[in-house]
Amino acid sequence: RKEVEQDPGPFNVPEGATVAFNCTYSNSASQSFFWYRQDCRKEPKLLMSVYSSGNEDGRFTAQLNRASQYISLLIRDSKLSDSATYLCVAFGGTSYGKLTFGQGTILTVHP
Amino acid sequence: DTGVSQDPRHKITKRGQNVTFRCDPISEHNRLYWYRQTLGQGPEFLTYFQNEAQLEKSRLLSDRFSAERPKGSFSTLEIQRTEQGDSAMYLCASSLGTGESYEQYFGPGTRLTVT
């Protein structure tokens, strides 16, 4: 079983839709979580950090449920520019250096 | 631009050759990380440094791979006797690594193709 698991999608949604991505992690000692966004053939870019139960930044909301070892990312009012791969990431536990990435969820927002 | 930089951006090499990649982190960051990413997968951790000390290496880092950060600033990743399975994007990241600020910022990557 992978340490961080995501539904790979792809998710195809119209502009203006609300879309949610789910992620589970297996290492209960993980301390921090992140969502990164990655455009095709580009580097991952940090989208949100989740240190406690959740975080909100504009149209983006991340929630963390430590009891269920589950993280989610909600995108409201989707834009064409939101089309990308969204990577769920866990940090800490057995290592205080590495990030452990899920395989990513592909989102395509269409007109 | 004060972000993480990597050089070269692309490298094509023949199987059996040695290659070396360079990473320059964000200047005030004391931690530097190397990851490898193949198509359709998330990045996989290879190794990381705090200043010049290499603190952790993944089992993915075979004895053909070596990384250095001699003065605690830039880092190099060398792959000896490249194999076709080494073809991937090699990503470097850096972070402050203090307190709760473990957020890592990635460079543009070096795309390696082994023919």
Chai-1 contact restraints between the chains, C-beta under 6 A:
chainA,res_idxA,chainB,res_idxB,connection_type,confidence,min_distance_angstrom,max_distance_angstrom,comment,restraint_id
A,E43,B,F106,contact,1.0,0.0,6.0,A-B,restraint_1
A,E43,B,P108,contact,1.0,0.0,6.0,A-B,restraint_2
A,E43,B,G109,contact,1.0,0.0,6.0,A-B,restraint_3
A,P44,B,F106,contact,1.0,0.0,6.0,A-B,restraint_4
A,L46,B,E103,contact,1.0,0.0,6.0,A-B,restraint_5
A,S49,B,E103,contact,1.0,0.0,6.0,A-B,restraint_6
A,L87,B,G42,contact,1.0,0.0,6.0,A-B,restraint_7
A,F91,B,Y102,contact,1.0,0.0,6.0,A-B,restraint_8
A,G97,B,Y48,contact,1.0,0.0,6.0,A-B,restraint_9
A,G97,B,L55,contact,1.0,0.0,6.0,A-B,restraint_10
A,G97,B,E56,contact,1.0,0.0,6.0,A-B,restraint_11
A,K98,B,F45,contact,1.0,0.0,6.0,A-B,restraint_12
A,L99,B,Q104,contact,1.0,0.0,6.0,A-B,restraint_13
A,F101,B,G42,contact,1.0,0.0,6.0,A-B,restraint_14
A,F101,B,P43,contact,1.0,0.0,6.0,A-B,restraint_15
A,G102,B,G42,contact,1.0,0.0,6.0,A-B,restraint_16
A,Q103,B,Q41,contact,1.0,0.0,6.0,A-B,restraint_17
A,Q103,B,G42,contact,1.0,0.0,6.0,A-B,restraint_18
A,G104,B,G42,contact,1.0,0.0,6.0,A-B,restraint_19
